[in-house]
Amino acid sequence: LFHFKIILGKNGVPVAENFRLEQSTIADTIQAGQVRVRTLYLSVDPYMRCRMNEDTGSDYLLPWQLSEVADGGGIGVVEESKHDNLAKGDFVTSFNWPWQTVAILDGSLLQKLVPQLVNGRLSYFLGAAGITGLTALLGIKEKGHVAVGANQTMVVSGAAGACGSLAGQIGRLEGCSRVVGIAGTDEKCSILVQEMGFDAAINYKKGDVAEQLRELCPGGVDVYFDNVGGDISDTVISQMNQNSHIILCGQISQYNKDVPYPPPLPPDIEKIQKERNITRERFLVLNYMDKQEASILQLCQWIQEGKLKVRETVVEGLANIGAAFQSMMNGGNIGKQIVSVSK
């Protein structure tokens, strides 16, 4: 079992040492309605940083408890079942999967997966065909106001991450005529353009971002898919057009700080936002669960057709989940950060 301790206050950077691997026993028998599962894949995501605080800053996320097993998105295979709708060999998933190699779970809290929908790539259900893909697709549909033929330019920050790499592609599929990504290495920028179909990508660690944005988005920015917040977002917002839209997906640059969510904009940027009537509304994918099924099927169809390219950074072994989390928070991943627990 993977237990963890927090050695941070509200401000601080998570490190692998915040997590501790422990071995313990599990019950020999399962009760009616339960299943025993073997964990295959676990997801580590930026939102988990909020769960390392006693106050997560949101009403839908509970904090992890000291010296209790951590949890998050996970996928496993049923090894024994006393639940009517689940059988041995079924693949299942949950948003609250415990970080352990084997677990006994309430079968009613699990969703059965159909591997064929993602060409057998089960881990995609934690990313492109899961909450990550839903966040990108529904964020664009509900908050982006993208319209085919409207000649819109979309900018994506954190563009090589799990959500950003999908958002740029979905923006194009939904009708944007130009998509520009912002990422932190030349390799990431190259992948965005050559593999993911972005028109251009900016390495924010090199050169003047504002100048490059002006050059790459000569007609200004109509839709901004914001994963990072902070200085990069201020730079993008300053080049947004009248009546444009910010999709407020994440603010990873602010997660290690004790600030409200969404973090307030600096006064000069807030002035621009108001004068240009730029929408910047909190977006929470859980508010659109009535659209989940149809949206997942759309994502799976795009994956099967090769229209949605998926990247994963996979770390092997439960013992390395703390290091994977730390790396992801520092931008070490391209696409979705996955931990492969067992084959």
N, C-alpha and C positions, 0 to 999 in steps of 0.2 A: 504494500500500500504506500502511496505517496503522501506523506504529511508535510506540512510546511509551517514555518514560523515567519513572522514579519519582524524585521529589525529596522523598519523605517518609521519616521513620522509621516505626516501628510505630504511633506515635501521630500523628495528623495528619488533615487533611481533604483529600480529593482535589480537584484543580483541573484545569481544561481544559488548562493548560500542562503537565500530566503526559503529555500525548499529543502526538505529532508526526506530521503527514501527509507521506508521501514518495511520490515517483513512481519506479517501476522497471519493468523489462520482464519479460515472462513467456515461457516456452518456446513455440516455434511449433508443436511437435508433442506429442501425448500418447501415453503408453505403453499397452500392453494392460491393461485393468482400470480405466483412469483416465477421468475426464470433465473437460471444461472447462465451468465454470459462470459465469454472470453473477449477481452478488449483487443480490437484490431488497430484502431486509429483514434488519436486524440487531437483536438484543435487547440492551438494557443492563439489568442487574439488581443489586440490593444485594449479592448474594454475591460479585460481582466485586471488591468492595473488599478481600476477603480475599486475592484473587490479586495484589494490589499489594504484598504482603509476601513476603519470602523464605520465611517459615513461614506457610502459609495457615491453620494451626490445624485442618486436617482432612486425612484421608488420601485423600480422593477428589478434592481440588482441587489442581491443580498451579499453582505461581506463574507469572505472566507473566514473561518474560525481558526484561531491558533491551535496547532497540533491536532486539527481534524483533517480528514481527507479532502483535498481540493476537488473541484469538479468543473466541467465545461462541456462543450460539444464533443460527442464521442460516437464511435461506431463499434459494434461487436457482433459476435455470432453466438446464437443460442446453443448451449451445450445440454441443457435439461430444461423442460418446461412443465409447469402446472398451470399454464394460462391457456384458455380455450382457443385463442386466435394465434398463438405462436407455437412453432414446432422446432425440434432440434434441427439445426442447420440454417434456420432463418437468419438473415442479416437485419439488425435493428439499430436505431439511433435514438439519441436523446440530447437535449440542450443542457441537461444536468447530469452528465455521465461522470461517475467518480473516477479519479485518477488512480486506478489500480488495475492489475493485470486480469483478475477474475472478480466478478461481483455477483451478488444476488439482488435482483431489481424487481420492482413491481411492474408486471407485464403491461398493465394498463397505461403506464407512462411512457411506453416505447412506441416508436413508429417503425413499421416494417418497411424495408427497402427493396426496390426492384433493380438489381444490378444492371440489367439490360438497358435501362434508361440512360445510363452513363457509360455505355460500352464496357461495362465490367469494372470501371474505375471507381470502386466504392468510396474512396476518400473524397471524391468530388462532391458527395452529399454533405460534406462539412464546409465546402467552399462554393464553387460555381453553381452547384445544384442544391445548395443549402441556404442558410441564413445570409451568407456573404453575397451570393448571387441575387437573392431576394432584395437585399439592401440596395444593391446597385440598380436593379431593374425598377423596383418600386420607388426608389428615391428619384430616379429620372422621370418616371411616369407621373408621380404625384406632386413633385416639387420643381421639376425642371422645365415644364411647359415646352417640351420639344415638339416641333411640328415639321412634318415632311415638307420640303420645298421652301422653308422659311429662311434658308441660308444662314443658319445659326452656327456660331463658333462656341465649342465647349472646351474649357480648361479643367484638367484633373490634377489635383495635388496628391502626393503619396501615390503616384500613378502606377508604380511597379509593385504595390502591395496587393493583398488578396482582393480587396474591394475595388481599388482604383484601376487595376489592370482589366477588370471586367467592365467597370463603368465607362471607360473610354470606348470600348468596343460596342457596348450596348447603346451609348449615345449615338454612335454612327448607325447602328442597326435601326434605331428609332427615328433617325432623320437628320441628325446634325451633319452639316456639310464640311466642317473642319473640326478636328480634335487634336488638342495639344496637351501633352503630359509634362508634369514636373516631377523629377526623381533625383536621387542623390548620388548616382554613379554613372559613368559613361556606358558601362555594360547594361545597366537598367534602361537607359535612354535608347540604346541600340535595339534592345529586345522589344521595347514599346513600338518602335517604328518598323522594324523588320518582321517581327512575329505577330504583333497585336494590331497592326494596321493604323496606328496613330499617324497623323500627318507630320508631326514633329515632336521633339521632347527636349526639355531644358534640364541640364544638370545644375541644380540651384547652388551647388558648391563651387561652381566655376562661372566667372563673369558676372555681369550685371543682369539680374533676372528681369527687372523692369524693362530694360533696353531690349532684351531678347523677346520678351512678350510683345512689345510694340511692333517688333519686326515680324514675328510669327502670327500675330493676330491684328493685322492692319485695320480691320473693321471693328476692333474692340472685342469684348467678351460678352456673350449672351447668356451662357450657362456656366456656372462654376461648381464642380463637384469637389467639395472641400473635405479633405481627410486630415488636415494637419493644423489649421489655425495659425496664429502667430504672425511673424513677419511676412512669410510667403503669402498668406491669405490677404494681408493688408495690401501687398503689392498687386495681387490679382484684382481685388475689389476696386482699387484706384483706376483700373483700366476697363471696368465693366460699363456696359451701355445703359441708357435710359430703359427702365422697365425690364431689367434683366433679373436673373434668378440664381441664388446660391442654394445648392443642395447641401445642407449641413449634416454630413455623414459622421465625421469624427474630428477630433482636435488633438491629435497625438502629441503635438509639441507642448500641450498644456497639462497632460495627464499626471505629470510628476509634481505639479504645483497645486497649492490649495486655492483654487479659484472656482467660481460658480460655472455651471454648464448651461447653455453655451457661454464661453467667456465673453465679457464685454469687449467691444471694439474700441481702439483708441479714438479720442474725440474727433480727430480730423477725418478718420476713415468712416466713423459713424455719420458724420456730416455728409460725406459723399453718398453713403448708402441711402440716407433719407432724401437728399436732393434729387437723386436719380431714381428714386422709387424702386430700389433693389430689394427683392424679397429675401429674407434670411430667417426662415422659421425652423424650429427644432424638428428634426425628422426621426421618427422611431418606427422601425419596420414592424414591431409587434402590434402597432395600431392598425395594420392592414392585413391581418391574418385571414380575413374573408377572401382575400385575393391570392392566398398562398398557393393553393393547389394549381390553379391555372397558370400562375407565374412560374412555378417549378417545372411544369410541363413545357412551357415556352423555353426556359433555359435549357432543359434536357434536349429539346428539339434542335436548338442552335448548336449544342455540343455535338450531337449526332451528325449534323450537317456540316460540321467543321467551321461554322460561322463564328463560334465563340472559342477562342484559343485559351487553354487553361495551363497555367504554370503553378508548380508546387515546389516548395523547399521542404524536403523530408529529412527528419532526424530519426535515427533508429534507437529504440530502447527507452523504456519509462524512466530510467535513471538520468536521462539527458533532457528531461522536459524543462527543468529549471533553466538550463543553459539555452534551450531553444526559445524560451520565453524572453530571456534577457536579450538574445540576438535579435529576435523579432522587434522588440521595443527600440532597438538601435538601428533598425533598417537592414538587418543582415539577410532578410528573406527576399526572394523574388516570387511574387504570387503568394499563394496560401502557405502558411507555416503549419506543417503537419508533423505529428510524432507517430511513427509506426511502432506499435507496442508488441505485436506478435503477428506472424504470418498465418 
